[in-house]
Amino acid sequence: MARKVAIVTGASSGIGKQIAKNLFRNGMDVYALSRRVYKMNELDDLGIHTLHLDVSDQEEIEQVVNQIAQEAGRIDVLVNNAGLGTFGSIEEVDLSEGEYEFKVNVFGMVKMIQAVLPTMRQQKSGRIINMSSMDGKLGNLMGAWYVGSKFAIEGISDSLRLELKPFGIDVAVIEPGAISSNWKGIAIDKLMEVSGEGPYAQMARQTSDFFALAYKFASTPRVVARMVDRAALSRRPKTRYVGGAGAKPMLWARRILPDRCMDALNVAMYKYAQKIVNKQTAFNR
Ligand SMILES: NC(=O)c1ccc[n+]([C@@H]2O[C@H](COP(=O)([O-])OP(=O)(O)OC[C@H]3O[C@@H](n4cnc5c(N)ncnc54)[C@H](OP(=O)(O)O)[C@@H]3O)[C@@H](O)[C@H]2O)c1
């Protein structure tokens, strides 16, 4: 039987790179896509196909997916992993930055789905796996744009699952907690650049301290890649996979606590983190 074909976006680092490796080790023919092709040399060496793709460029998506469909003859799994965290207060993040967050995290994902669907429908099979986050269910201080984009992924995925069931195509959402990668650094740099001074400076520092502490306990990308393996390979995949530092307890708290209690829990966690980080800084002086 022909090898199953998988596409992974955002495969040049962190979670996406590990997902590409895992699916390949599980016997799939893998196409790894990202803008920084040079960062995927090690995937190339393993035998994974690497191609340039900027998911904010709809024409490039069309062209790259057509190329893969022609070359491989089928597409069995699409992992929409590419994403970034635009942090900062709603008042201060420029609307164009917020639009870009959605262009990459949401519209890029939808365009990828549109591009693979004709092939998957023809096959009468396929798996679409969308990278959400525990932030797809939880509000987050200074994280409105990122959180909004991940909430959108959750809603789109739930609706899409209904649409695609009659065609034999399944949709799963991955909800990781804190994972060590480049993501946190990019998000915090953005946060401090936008809100590090001015009326939200204190909240920005609290957020930065919270991330500094939380990411000390971050899980490795392998944890997420294993969730994707299960979503891609199980005979009956679950609709959601939750894992990685903090995800299960936080999503459990979200399910049982009223909104105001959840807000209070968030504030308490951020204050506690700031206290710990300040103590550590004083100790290190
Ligand atoms: N790290 C966490 O704690 C965490 C937790 C929950 C969910 N997530 C989600 O997991 C996904 C992967 O994040 P990560 O932690 O692995 O972060 P990362 O190391 O920063 O990787 C992000 C990936 O997305 C790609 N990307 C960004 N913009 C792109 C664009 N315009 N076109 C194509 N690719 C683009 C990057 O590739 P190029 O720059 O080379 O294009 C890179 O490969 C994201 O969707 C993120 O929201 C992360």
Ligand as a Chemical Component Dictionary entry (heavy atoms), coordinates in Angstrom:
data_LIG
# 
_chem_comp.id                   LIG 
_chem_comp.type                 NON-POLYMER 
_chem_comp.pdbx_formal_charge   0 
_chem_comp.three_letter_code    LIG 
# 
loop_
_chem_comp_atom.comp_id 
_chem_comp_atom.atom_id 
_chem_comp_atom.alt_atom_id 
_chem_comp_atom.type_symbol 
_chem_comp_atom.charge 
_chem_comp_atom.model_Cartn_x 
_chem_comp_atom.model_Cartn_y 
_chem_comp_atom.model_Cartn_z 
_chem_comp_atom.pdbx_ordinal 
LIG N1  N1  N 0  5.182  26.971 22.669 1  
LIG C1  C1  C 0  4.052  26.940 23.348 2  
LIG O1  O1  O 0  4.040  27.076 24.584 3  
LIG C2  C2  C 0  2.754  26.702 22.630 4  
LIG C3  C3  C 0  1.627  26.368 23.393 5  
LIG C4  C4  C 0  0.414  26.156 22.753 6  
LIG C5  C5  C 0  0.324  26.262 21.371 7  
LIG N2  N2  N 1  1.435  26.599 20.651 8  
LIG C6  C6  C 0  1.279  26.707 19.194 9  
LIG O2  O2  O 0  2.141  25.790 18.564 10 
LIG C7  C7  C 0  2.468  26.259 17.257 11 
LIG C8  C8  C 0  3.963  26.146 17.032 12 
LIG O3  O3  O 0  4.620  27.001 17.934 13 
LIG P1  P1  P 0  6.071  26.702 18.555 14 
LIG O4  O4  O 0  5.905  26.714 20.019 15 
LIG O5  O5  O -1 6.722  25.546 17.917 16 
LIG O6  O6  O 0  6.793  28.075 18.173 17 
LIG P2  P2  P 0  8.043  28.397 17.212 18 
LIG O7  O7  O 0  9.226  27.596 17.613 19 
LIG O8  O8  O 0  8.138  29.885 17.214 20 
LIG O9  O9  O 0  7.553  27.891 15.779 21 
LIG C9  C9  C 0  6.619  28.606 15.012 22 
LIG C10 C10 C 0  6.617  28.029 13.619 23 
LIG O10 O10 O 0  5.616  28.742 12.857 24 
LIG C11 C11 C 0  6.193  29.150 11.644 25 
LIG N3  N3  N 0  5.602  30.383 11.132 26 
LIG C12 C12 C 0  5.429  31.578 11.750 27 
LIG N4  N4  N 0  4.907  32.460 10.886 28 
LIG C13 C13 C 0  4.761  31.814 9.699  29 
LIG C14 C14 C 0  4.284  32.181 8.422  30 
LIG N5  N5  N 0  3.858  33.420 8.152  31 
LIG N6  N6  N 0  4.280  31.242 7.428  32 
LIG C15 C15 C 0  4.723  29.987 7.674  33 
LIG N7  N7  N 0  5.179  29.573 8.856  34 
LIG C16 C16 C 0  5.201  30.485 9.852  35 
LIG C17 C17 C 0  7.679  29.345 11.931 36 
LIG O11 O11 O 0  8.421  29.109 10.722 37 
LIG P3  P3  P 0  9.163  30.242 9.861  38 
LIG O12 O12 O 0  9.410  31.420 10.764 39 
LIG O13 O13 O 0  10.419 29.576 9.383  40 
LIG O14 O14 O 0  8.207  30.507 8.743  41 
LIG C18 C18 C 0  7.956  28.221 12.923 42 
LIG O15 O15 O 0  8.304  27.042 12.246 43 
LIG C19 C19 C 0  1.893  27.658 17.166 44 
LIG O16 O16 O 0  0.657  27.616 16.475 45 
LIG C20 C20 C 0  1.667  28.048 18.617 46 
LIG O17 O17 O 0  0.641  28.998 18.765 47 
LIG C21 C21 C 0  2.638  26.815 21.245 48 
# 
loop_
_chem_comp_bond.comp_id 
_chem_comp_bond.atom_id_1 
_chem_comp_bond.atom_id_2 
_chem_comp_bond.value_order 
_chem_comp_bond.pdbx_ordinal 
LIG N1  C1  SING 1  
LIG C1  O1  DOUB 2  
LIG C1  C2  SING 3  
LIG C2  C3  SING 4  
LIG C2  C21 DOUB 5  
LIG C3  C4  DOUB 6  
LIG C4  C5  SING 7  
LIG C5  N2  DOUB 8  
LIG N2  C6  SING 9  
LIG N2  C21 SING 10 
LIG C6  O2  SING 11 
LIG C6  C20 SING 12 
LIG O2  C7  SING 13 
LIG C7  C8  SING 14 
LIG C7  C19 SING 15 
LIG C8  O3  SING 16 
LIG O3  P1  SING 17 
LIG P1  O4  DOUB 18 
LIG P1  O5  SING 19 
LIG P1  O6  SING 20 
LIG O6  P2  SING 21 
LIG P2  O7  DOUB 22 
LIG P2  O8  SING 23 
LIG P2  O9  SING 24 
LIG O9  C9  SING 25 
LIG C9  C10 SING 26 
LIG C10 O10 SING 27 
LIG C10 C18 SING 28 
LIG O10 C11 SING 29 
LIG C11 N3  SING 30 
LIG C11 C17 SING 31 
LIG N3  C12 SING 32 
LIG N3  C16 SING 33 
LIG C12 N4  DOUB 34 
LIG N4  C13 SING 35 
LIG C13 C14 SING 36 
LIG C13 C16 DOUB 37 
LIG C14 N5  SING 38 
LIG C14 N6  DOUB 39 
LIG N6  C15 SING 40 
LIG C15 N7  DOUB 41 
LIG N7  C16 SING 42 
LIG C17 O11 SING 43 
LIG C17 C18 SING 44 
LIG O11 P3  SING 45 
LIG P3  O12 DOUB 46 
LIG P3  O13 SING 47 
LIG P3  O14 SING 48 
LIG C18 O15 SING 49 
LIG C19 O16 SING 50 
LIG C19 C20 SING 51 
LIG C20 O17 SING 52 
# 
